[in-house]
Amino acid sequence: MAAPDNVKTAIIAEATAQGFDVCRIVDATTQDAAGAGLRAFVDAQHHGQMQWMETRMDERAAPQKLWPEAQSIIMLGVNYGPDSDPLAALQETDKGVISVYAQRRDYHDVIKKKLKALARAVVAQTGAEVKVFVDTAPVMEKPLAMRAGLGWQGKHTNLVSRDFGSWLFLGSVFTTLDLPPDDTEADHCGACTACLDICPTNAFPAPYKIDARRCISYLTIEHKGMIERELRPLMGNHIYGCDDCLAACPWNKFAQKAEETKLALQSDYDRPDLIALSKLDDAAFRIFFAGTPIKRAGRDNFIRNVLMALGNMDTPTPAHIAAVRARLEDEAELVCASAIWALGQMTDMSGAEIRNMVGARGPLVDEELAQLGN
């Protein structure tokens, strides 16, 4: 077998050929210190409804507990840098804002194919065993990426790269090969707090700590049911994910526009019309967002997000109000209840007036009507 340094060089060359923008190696035999942070995060209930973060925590902290034979981890990144400032869309309150990563094909599908191709090449060249992961297993990608030198976890807890700013999709190949590890990336945040200061919902209780229960990405994607009343006005026109803390990072001055054609931005998802989105039934939702990560939210939760955005509009028109009123007849109580809240923001209608329109629906509706009063 070739010398480890030569094997590593060949792997990096193959990763580049497969379209990865960065490739580094990290030792799989060391328990990651980030495991203690994960435990504190869960103990504080900052994970909200994401129960999967609570399970298999030991495997997340120690790669060899996930796969005992692993000796090295090949950490990989694909640039998905936008071609414009994501923060500009926040000013168009009649449009929805979808996170940059979701305005394209589901990255899991695209990157997993690349990982499998790289893994096959590693097996062919070395005979080693491999396993591939892309956000689908108890793997702490961001701490591993930091240890491998892809970047560092900023004060917003996301990865920051000196070469690509905030915009890297991560994936990993676990292998039985014993490869020379790369140096850990140092923290280059300094005294900057731009990512913390811009967060609309104050989701960061301290630098390098996040309370997901207040994070707009969590609220619009992971959280099921009605969103906490105090947070709704703070969400603005975010309808799936949030890039505010990512986009605010000064290191984005080095960011590059994404070149992977299979991850090209799709214009249908760039500031879509809120009225049109509010009309999507389940079948139309699945068709419109086919092949994207947005389908993960589910139709009812997504329309809830759209109604939150409509309720937060600066100057709603009669057409916008009519679109919200139409959702009072929605079969999903969650959607109906969200429409009630939005109408309360857009008009001076009382709970009694709206109850005459919706009738008896359930506890979510009753709670929203009670908040409006008679």
Secondary structure, 3 states (H helix, E strand, C coil): CCCHHHHHHHHHHHHHHCCCCEEEEEECCCCCCHHHHHHHHHHCCCCCCCHHHCCCHHHHHCHHHHCCCCCEEEEEEEECCCCCCHHHHHHCCCECEECHHHCCCCHHHHHHHHHHHHHHHHHHHHCCCEEEECCCCCCCHHHHHHHHCCCEECCCCCEEECCCECCEEEEEEEECCCCCCCCCCCCCCCCCCHHHHHCCCCCCCECCECCHHHCHHHHHHCCCCCCCCCCHHHHCCEEECCCHHHHCCHHHHHCCCCCCHHHCCCHHHCCCEHHHHHCCCHHHHHHHCCCCHHHHHCHHHHHHHHHHHHHCCCCCCHHHHHHHHHHHHCCCHHHHHHHHHHHHHHCCCCHHHHHHHHCCCCHHHHHHHHHHCC
